[in-house]
């Protein structure tokens, strides 16, 4: 089973530490509301289109799964 809270937290860390993008700016770029993106990053939403945005921004599978650090 996929731990969406873990995946969301990894995406949040990537957005903050690597992309240096605020939540609202990410939501605008993805085309979803701030609340939807926040719910995804908190593990309360499993929207695959939001996940695809993080991957398109450079998040790797290793970073996503915890196999590589997110600086």
Secondary structure, DSSP 8 states (H G I E B T S, - for coil): ---HHHHHHHHHHIIIIII---HHHHHHHHTS-HHHHHHHHTTS---HHHHHHHHHTT--HHHHHTSS---
